Amino acid sequence: MIRKYKNLCKPITIGNVTFRNRMFSAPMSGAEITPECTIGSKSTSFYELRAKGGAAAVTVSELMVHPPTDASHAYHLNMQTVGSVASFTYTADAIKRHGAVPSVELSHSGQYAGTYLLDKNKKESMTQYGPSEGTRPDGLPVTPLSKEQIQDIVQAYYENAKLAKLCGYEMIMVHGGHGWLINQFLSPYFNHRTDEYGGCLENRVRLAREVLQAVRKAVGPGFPIEFRMSGSEMFEGGYDLEEGVKIAQAVEDLVDLIHVSAGSYKFGFSITHPSMFRDHGCNVFLAEEIKKHVSKPVATIGGLNDPAMMDELIGSGKVDIVVMGRALLADPELPSKVMENREDEIIRCLRCFVCMAERGTTQTRRCSVNPLIGREWEGMDLQPARKKRKVLIVGGGVAGLETAVTAARRGHQVILCEKSDRLGGILKCEQGIDFKHEMYELGVTLEHLARLEGVEIRTGTEVTPEYAEEVGADALIIAVGSAPIVPPIPGIDGEQVVVVNNYYLEKDKVKSDEVIVLGGGLAGCESAVHLAREGKKVHLVEMRTELAPDANIRHRPILLKELEDQKVICHMGYQGLRVTEEGVWCKAGEEEVLVPGGSVICAVGQRARKDIAESLLDCAPVVKRIGDCIRPANICMAIYQGYHAAMDL
């Protein structure tokens, strides 16, 4: 077999361990941390899925090594906690049995201890330890670590590494980036010590070297040690790439793999985890430069999910390994699909941040495009249906397509009808906005998968009660979606007005250099960013007092910052009254004001197509309504409802 992506698929030996390919699964928190801070069964299944999907290494995250100075609700590994060693061992076994190398990330949060605790009162009652005295951005005081405490922490790295090896882990990752403790010592911004741990780079790197020496002592020669670092902190006052190179050189004699990330917690979340507004691979330049100056293998990470791009990075010698986090949440089988030349079946990460938003709010693990995440323990393989049924799906949007693919994989006879001439539903709209193109591609991929699974697709077909009666399905899944809301104001039907859903079809109608976006929800804000990036002067009109309340807690601040950076003019508390050639007249308080602009994008929201759904409720023995025809929501809800509708058949 000739592998299309031969560089990605090539094995690599690090230390005395050979990895089956160059695609590693990044450290990601699992789906369950027990009250005793051990790995729950859900988390074991979470990590196992990435191993089963073909990743060469799967890193368990994040093991906080020293609870006395870092009481975060994260994994702890010690002999005193009942079940701790067993849970880590079972997880290593689960990863190894699929041919992947189990790794564990050893870490210390430093002054950001307790960041992810939902109980903020508990966080505020904790002592926050760091290299130096100071104040966190949220106002909490930072207490400097004593030399005795530093040595206790170094010893804790030794003890945890020794236990991890005992549990069956075959690689150790030491987290030295992203603003956690080791990075705080490396950083001139955080580290103002005057002893041997502060000042010059040789002193600031001392803790990292002591930790790595302790880990090496614990695991012995030939056992791979991976050092994760920020190639640059990428904020004023932090270290830059030039010093990042020196840091890598200062530790390379103690490690086997240098894993280069970017940024620092609280100063660059969307840099460390590149948002949809950034280019894929935007942080690769850091790893590429560091590789020129070290002799050890170098890994890169950051918004990577395209096999062609990743293969070129390795083939051209820029890096040796690519590490993926969110990409393997979206599609755990990405490495296997690459190995088998099935790249057109990859479900791409949307970089929507649902995964990280849920971790911070509900402490669950979710993914917009992968309904299995967080539920792997229920079973990682689709089971054939006990009774095969004839299934009619009405609507070819994301919910209908997900249902069709899942039902067909379970052995049902599936017919999918779409009223328009193309599948994809509301996802078709996203092809007009460059940074949301992967949402459009999701529809394309789901259609491809549906056809591979033998779904009979009938486009240009409206399903009426009579049509449904003629088909005679055993089960009817109604996924007719939603329609855009167009406010009944004078002039809204003018030639200069484009409904946001139709923008991809009518971009040429947006002729003016000054554009008004009517509606400040998620769709309106993202449209405003897109138009501003195209060089337009953009006015965003919203009748409420806040923008994008429908965006998740991770994406929203990044989106608002993007509006600011693109100089979008936001008019809050403005209610549109009428559209004229000069712009949109609005009510602002007790006054009428003109928001100027020659083109208008209407993005005030969506309305469920309940009337269509209700007309079909008695057209089969089993009838289910899913997606936006119940209530307009998001891709995540559509995927989840579509998947489980098919699982219930």
ZIVENSUL-V509978 format. One record per run of one state. SS is the DSSP state (alpha for helix, beta for strand, coil for the rest). FROM is the first residue (numbers start at 1). TO is the last residue. If there is no record, write none. Layout:
{{SS;FROM;TO} {SS;FROM;TO}}
//
This chain:
{{coil;1;5} {alpha;6;9} {coil;10;11} {beta;12;14} {coil;15;16} {beta;17;19} {coil;20;22} {beta;23;29} {coil;30;32} {beta;33;33} {coil;34;38} {beta;39;39} {coil;40;40} {alpha;41;52} {coil;53;56} {beta;57;64} {coil;65;74} {beta;75;75} {coil;76;83} {alpha;84;96} {coil;97;100} {beta;101;107} {coil;108;109} {alpha;110;112} {coil;113;119} {alpha;120;125} {coil;126;127} {beta;128;130} {coil;131;133} {beta;134;135} {coil;136;140} {beta;141;144} {coil;145;146} {alpha;147;166} {coil;167;170} {beta;171;176} {coil;177;177} {beta;178;178} {coil;179;180} {alpha;181;186} {coil;187;200} {alpha;201;204} {coil;205;205} {alpha;206;219} {coil;220;223} {beta;224;230} {coil;231;240} {alpha;241;254} {coil;255;256} {beta;257;261} {coil;262;263} {beta;264;264} {coil;265;268} {alpha;269;272} {coil;273;283} {alpha;284;291} {coil;292;296} {beta;297;301} {coil;302;306} {alpha;307;315} {coil;316;320} {beta;321;324} {coil;325;325} {alpha;326;330} {coil;331;333} {alpha;334;339} {coil;340;342} {alpha;343;345} {coil;346;353} {alpha;354;361} {coil;362;375} {alpha;376;378} {coil;379;389} {beta;390;394} {coil;395;397} {alpha;398;409} {coil;410;412} {beta;413;418} {coil;419;424} {alpha;425;432} {coil;433;433} {alpha;434;452} {coil;453;455} {beta;456;459} {coil;460;464} {alpha;465;471} {coil;472;474} {beta;475;478} {coil;479;481} {beta;482;484} {coil;485;489} {beta;490;490} {coil;491;496} {beta;497;499} {alpha;500;502} {coil;503;506} {alpha;507;509} {coil;510;513} {beta;514;518} {coil;519;521} {alpha;522;533} {coil;534;536} {beta;537;542} {coil;543;554} {alpha;555;565} {coil;566;568} {beta;569;572} {coil;573;573} {beta;574;579} {coil;580;582} {beta;583;588} {coil;589;590} {beta;591;596} {coil;597;598} {beta;599;602} {coil;603;605} {beta;606;608} {coil;609;609} {alpha;610;615} {coil;616;621} {beta;622;625} {coil;626;626} {alpha;627;629} {coil;630;634} {alpha;635;647} {coil;648;649}}
//
